[in-house]
C-alpha cells in the first residue's frame, strides 16, 4: 500500500483537500474525522473524559481552555492517540489493496510521523486566510493563535514535504491545484512501485 500523508497548519484546507480526494474515489483516512467519531460515541467519550477528569457538560470548551497546560496536553495525547492509532489500523486494513491511500495528519511533523509515509503533501495557505477560515467556523481568535503557535512554521513543513498544494483562492482553485498535484503524484508513485517490484 502506498501511503500519502496530507498535512497543513490550522485552517489551511486539509479537510477540503480530503473531501475532494474522496469524491474522486480515493480512499482516505482522516485523523480529525476519527477523533470526532470517538467523541460522538457515548461510551468512548465517557472513558476519555474520565481519564482527563472532565465533565461531559461543555467538555469541548474545557479541552480548548486546558490546551495551554503542557501536563494536560500530554495526558490528552496519551488518552486519544492509542484509540486513534487502533482505528487507523482497522481502516488501513480495509484499504490495503488500494494505491494510493491518503491520510489526513494535522500534526505530521510535530509528532514525527512523516517517516511512516511514502509521500507527504503540504497544504499551504497564508496566515491571514487561515485565520479567517477558522474564525468563520465560530472559533475564537485566541484559539487560532494558540493552535497556530503550537505548529511548526509553514516554510519548514513546505521544505520537508514531497509536494505543496497552495490554497489561497477559492475552493475551485484548490481543486484545480489538487488535480495538478495528482498528475505529479502518479509519476512519483510509478517510481515507488517500480522500486518495490
C-alpha positions in Angstrom: 0.0 0.0 0.0 1.3 3.5 -0.9 0.6 5.9 1.9 0.2 9.6 1.2 0.1 12.0 4.2 -1.8 15.3 3.8 -0.9 17.9 6.3 -1.1 21.7 6.9 -1.4 24.2 9.6 -4.8 25.1 11.2 -7.2 26.5 8.6 -5.0 25.6 5.6 -7.7 23.5 3.9 -6.7 19.9 4.7 -10.4 18.9 5.2 -11.4 20.4 1.8 -8.5 18.5 0.2 -9.6 15.2 1.8 -13.3 15.8 0.8 -12.3 16.4 -2.8 -9.9 13.4 -3.0 -12.7 11.2 -1.5 -15.1 12.5 -4.1 -12.6 11.5 -6.8 -12.8 7.9 -5.4 -9.5 7.7 -3.5 -9.6 6.0 0.0 -8.9 8.5 2.8 -8.2 8.1 6.5 -8.8 11.4 8.4 -7.4 11.8 11.9 -9.8 14.7 12.6 -12.8 12.5 11.5 -11.7 9.6 13.6 -11.3 11.8 16.7 -14.7 13.4 16.1 -16.3 9.9 15.9 -14.6 8.9 19.2 -16.2 11.9 21.0 -19.6 11.1 19.3 -19.6 7.6 20.8 -21.1 8.0 24.3 -19.1 5.1 25.9 -15.8 6.2 24.4 -16.4 9.9 25.2 -17.2 9.0 28.8 -14.0 6.9 29.1 -11.9 9.7 27.6 -13.4 12.4 29.8 -13.0 10.3 33.0 -9.3 9.9 32.2 -9.0 13.6 31.6 -11.1 14.4 34.7 -13.5 16.5 32.8 -17.3 16.8 32.9 -19.4 15.9 29.9 -21.1 19.3 30.0 -19.1 21.8 27.8 -16.2 19.4 27.5 -15.0 20.8 24.2 -14.6 24.3 25.7 -12.8 22.8 28.7 -10.4 20.9 26.5 -9.7 24.1 24.4 -9.1 26.1 27.6 -6.8 23.4 29.0 -4.6 23.0 25.9 -2.2 25.7 27.2 -1.3 23.3 30.0 1.5 21.0 28.9 0.7 18.4 31.5 -2.9 18.3 30.3 -1.7 18.1 26.7 0.4 15.1 27.4 -2.5 13.4 29.2 -4.8 14.2 26.3 -2.4 12.6 23.8 -1.8 9.6 26.0 -5.6 9.1 26.1 -6.5 9.9 22.5 -3.5 8.6 20.4 -3.9 4.9 21.2 -7.6 5.0 20.2 -6.7 7.0 17.1 -3.9 4.6 16.0 -6.0 1.5 16.5 -8.9 2.9 14.4 -6.4 3.9 11.7 -5.0 0.3 11.6 -8.5 -1.1 11.2 -9.3 1.4 8.4 -5.9 0.8 6.7 -6.6 -3.0 6.5 -9.8 -2.2 4.6 -7.8 -0.2 2.0 -4.6 -2.4 1.8 -5.0 -3.2 -1.9 -5.7 0.4 -3.0 -3.0 2.6 -4.4 -2.6 5.2 -3.0 -4.4 5.8 0.3 -4.5 9.4 1.6 -4.1 10.1 5.3 -5.0 13.5 6.8 -2.4 14.0 9.6 -2.6 17.6 11.1 0.5 17.1 13.3 2.6 15.0 10.8 5.8 16.9 11.5 5.1 18.0 15.1 4.7 14.3 16.1 7.5 13.0 13.8 5.1 10.7 11.8 6.4 11.6 8.4 8.7 8.6 8.1 5.6 6.3 8.1 4.6 7.6 4.6 5.8 7.2 1.1 4.8 10.7 0.0 3.9 13.9 2.0 1.7 16.7 0.8 1.6 20.1 2.5 -1.5 22.3 2.0 -0.1 25.8 2.1 -2.1 28.9 2.9 -1.4 32.5 4.1 -1.8 33.1 7.8 -4.5 35.7 7.2 -6.6 33.4 5.0 -6.2 30.5 7.6 -7.2 32.7 10.4 -10.3 34.0 8.6 -11.4 30.4 7.8 -11.0 29.4 11.4 -12.9 32.5 12.7 -15.7 31.7 10.2 -16.2 28.4 11.9 -17.0 30.2 15.1 -13.7 29.6 16.8 -12.1 32.4 18.8 -9.0 34.4 17.8 -7.2 33.1 21.0 -7.8 29.5 19.9 -6.4 30.2 16.5 -3.3 31.9 18.0 -2.8 29.0 20.5 -3.0 26.3 17.8 -1.0 28.2 15.2 1.8 28.8 17.7 1.9 25.1 18.6 2.5 24.1 15.0 5.8 24.1 13.1 6.2 27.1 10.7 4.8 26.7 7.1 8.2 27.2 5.4 9.8 24.3 7.3 6.9 22.0 6.5 7.0 23.1 2.9 10.7 22.2 2.6 10.2 18.8 4.3 7.2 17.8 2.1 7.3 15.9 -1.2 4.7 18.2 -2.7 3.0 21.5 -1.8 -0.6 22.5 -2.8 -1.4 26.2 -2.5 -4.8 27.2 -1.1 -5.1 30.9 -1.1 -8.0 31.2 -3.5 -11.4 29.7 -3.9 -12.4 26.0 -3.4 -12.5 25.6 -7.1 -8.9 26.9 -7.3 -7.9 24.4 -4.6 -9.5 21.6 -6.6 -7.6 22.6 -9.7 -4.4 22.6 -7.7 -5.2 19.1 -6.4 -5.7 17.8 -10.0 -2.3 19.2 -11.0 -0.8 17.5 -7.9 -2.4 14.2 -8.9 -0.5 14.3 -12.2 2.8 14.8 -10.4 1.8 12.2 -7.8 1.3 9.5 -10.4 4.8 9.9 -11.7 6.2 9.6 -8.1 4.0 6.6 -7.4 5.1 4.9 -10.6 8.7 5.2 -9.4 7.9 4.0 -5.9 6.0 0.9 -7.3 8.9 0.2 -9.7 11.4 0.2 -6.8 9.1 -2.1 -4.7 8.7 -4.6 -7.6 
